[in-house]
């Protein structure tokens, strides 16, 4: 017997991407169901890297400390060629130089732990992942979509929703429900093997360093908690036997002699890797995110993080549309912003991964000859290593070509419309310090008014007039909070919603020596930025949207 139920959104897939979208919709007050066909969470570690940008965005749900407790930070990356260490990149030092993020170090955390943390928070929001539920049929029309769900007992449930989001991986049921989605790409020719095991070794050799080892192939050693490591390696051709611990020990001894003895393996597997991407992230009432939209090599630990950020981008936009604040066409910006990110990631990781895993003996010889000369030179340039780290940490992702971001007339700072909003410490009326991100709303936009630091500093009266102008001009359906940020030398008595920039760090990050404003989205990207004198441009736009 089929029973009709209704919600506003159905999320198909309960991995990190789906769970993050569930958190976003719960934060937005949107009714949803989230289902997964697996009967329980996997205990396998799978994806390991939680990049800084993902940590920032999940901190909007108060999850920063919980994630840090479950993982560890990586201090360095060591490159080894034919058994010899050729350079060490001090990731901890580079991360420490990034002053506009509270979560600059990347975090090594098992995907199983990430999923448990996300689901625990979802339960606290009053929702839960429905396990053992298979989506049997999906149809869509002009007003919504219908899905037929079947639980582990064979009971069917017909669900009518406004939108369906597929976060259900490479074989996505949602993606297959429409012929308008394509998933072009290919498969890497090598066989890859993976092992999570304990390592008996001098602790100094394990430490918190990641090791990239090149020789007759490639091997990567990831540090895990409690003296555990992950070994990832390529094998030429397609060996018929499954790997055992002896295979991994031989590879470890070959690529990194003396690193230690593996024991008590938790997980060993062999698999092939694909690189594929969808042509569109949206087909009318259907959306795809995470591995349902893009799968690629594990270079840089980008996959899970890109899915999490897909979910955050889509979540606040679904909230704005379903509350009637924006038209349905606003959801097209999800594809416009995230598809270029996914494609750039696919192209970049494909090139690097192909280069690292060459099987041609001539190519391998050239690579192994060049790397010991090039790697130390590249890692000796702080500006270059910082740019590389910002790419891997995903702090450098921006949406400057998006139709829903713009920059005020005459403003030409390093932070423009579409850039990630820099974070930093601010001091409130209670004298307590907190992060800007901890103050901003994760549900709707926030306007931050900056007093400036050097010339023509705005007075309290100037900033109050600007605040009132903005609130009076915006359309009633446009929700936004307004905050005032004074420079460090200001003697004004702070009130609610007013803060002091204790070392003018945020003024520097946003390039406001003169008075200015930043209109910041719920996903902590800058929707609009400009001099305070051009605030009318923002007001006029919000008055008609």
Residue, then its C-alpha position, 0 to 999 in steps of 0.5 A: x500500500x502506498x501512502x502519500x507524504x509531502x515535504x519541500x525537499x527530498x535529499x537522496x544520499x546520506x554521506x557528507x554532502x547529503x548530511x551537510x545539505x540536511x543541516x543547511x535546510x534545517x538551519x533555513x527552516x525548510x521541511x525535508x527528508x533525507x534517505x539512504x539505501x545503506x542500512x548503517x554508516x560505513x566504518x571505513x575511513x574513506x575520504x580523509x581530508x577536511x579542508x579549511x573552507x569546509x571547516x569554516x562553513x561547518x562552523x556555522x553549525x557549531x561543529x568546528x571543535x567537534x571535528x577538531x577533536x576527531x581528527x589531527x592537523x598535518x604539519x608537513x608534506x615530504x616528497x621522497x624520490x627513489x627512497x631519498x627525501x628531497x624536500x619538506x613543505x611546512x604546511x603548519x607554518x604556511x597555514x599559520x601565515x593565513x591570518x583571515x581564517x580560524x581554520x587554516x590547517x587542513x584536518x585529517x579525519x576519517x569520513x566515518x567520523x565526519x558523518x557521525x558528527x554531521x548526523x549527530x548535529x542533524x538529530x539535534x536540529x530535530x531531523x534524522x537520516x532514514x536508513x535502508x530506504x531505496x528510491x524506486x522511481x522519480x518523476x518531475x513536472x512544472x510544480x514539483x517532483x514525485x519519488x517512490x521510496x521503499x524501505x527495507x521491509x518492502x513498504x512503499x511511500x510516495x513522496x511529493x516535494x518541490x525539489x529533489x537533490x541527488x547526493x547519492x554518489x557516482x551511480x546516482x539514482x537522481x542523475x539517472x532519472x533524467x536524460x538531460x544529465x550527462x556524466x562524461x569522463x573516463x577511467x585511469x588505467x592503473x590499479x590502485x590499492x589502499x590500506x589503513x593499518x598501524x605502524x610500528x616505528x620511531x614516532x619522529x618518522x611518523x609525526x604529522x607529515x604526509x609522505x609522497x613517494x615516487x619511484x616505480x609508481x607512486x605511494x602516499x603515506x597519510x598520518x592518522x590518529x593513534x599511530x595509524x597510517x593510510x597507504x595509497x599506491x598504484x600498481x601497473x596493469x590489473x593484478x588479479x589477486x587482492x592485496x594483503x599486508x605483505x604487499x603493502x609492507x613490500x611497497x613501503x620498504x621499496x618507496x620509503x626504506x626504514x619507515x616502519x612495520x605495518x601491523x593490524x590492518x583495519x582495511x585493505x582494498x583495490x579499486x579503479x579510479x574515475x574522473x567524470x563530471x556532469x554537464x549541468x547541476x540542475x534539471x528543472x526540479x532535480x539537482x545533483x551535488x558531490x560525487x553525483x556531480x563530479x568524481x575525480x582523483x584523490x589529489x589534494x583531498x578535494x572530493x568530499x570538501x567540494x561536495x560539502x561546499x556544493x551543499x552549502x551553496x545550494x542549501x541557502x538558495x533553496x531556503x530563499x526560494x522556498x520562503x518566497x524571497x527569490x524566484x525559482x530562477x535564482x536556483x540556476x545560480x547553483x549551477x553557474x557558481x559550482x559547475x566551474x569549480x567542479x570542472x576546474x577541480x577535475x581538470x587540475x587533479x586529472x593533470x596532476x594525478x596523471x603526471x604522478x602516476x605515469x606508467x611509461x618507463x621513460x616518463x617515470x624516469x624523466x619525472x624522477x629526475x626532474x622532481x629532486x631539482x624542481x621540488x626544493x626550488x618550488x617549496x623555497x618560495x613562500x608566496x608560491x607555496x602559500x598560493x598552492x596551499x590556498x588552492x588545496x584548502x579551498x580558501x581561494x574559491x570565488x564566484x566573481x563571474x556569478x550574476x548575483x555578486x558585484x563590486x561597487x563603483x571605483x572599488x578595486x581591493x583584493x576582496x571583490x564581489x564573489x570572493x570568500x569573506x575574510x574572517x578575523x577577531x572582533x570585540x563586542x560591547x561586552x568586551x569579549x572577542x569573537x570571530x566575525x564568522x561567529x557573528x554573521x548569520x548563516x541563514x540570510x545576508x549580513x551587511x558589515x559597515x566599516x568605519x575606515x582607519x586612515x582618512x575620512x573615518x566615518x563617525x558613529x552618526x555616519x554609520x548609523x545613517x548608513x545602517x538606517x538607509x539600508x534597512x529602509x531601502x530593502x524590499x520587505x522580503x529581503x532579510x539581513x542583519x547589519x553590523x558596525x565595525x569601528x577601527x581600533x583607535x575609536x573611542x565610541x561606546x559600543x552598543x548591540x550589533x557594534x564591534x571594534x576591530x582590535x588590530x584593524x586586521x579586518x579593515x586590512x583584509x577588506x582593504x578599507x582604509x576609508x569607510x566601506x561596506x561588505x554585504x556577505x552571503x549566508x555561505x560567507x562569500x561577498x555578494x557586494x563590496x564598496x566604499x560607503x559612499x556607494x552604498x546607494x548602489x546596493x540599496x537600489x538593487x535590494x529595493x527591486x529584488 
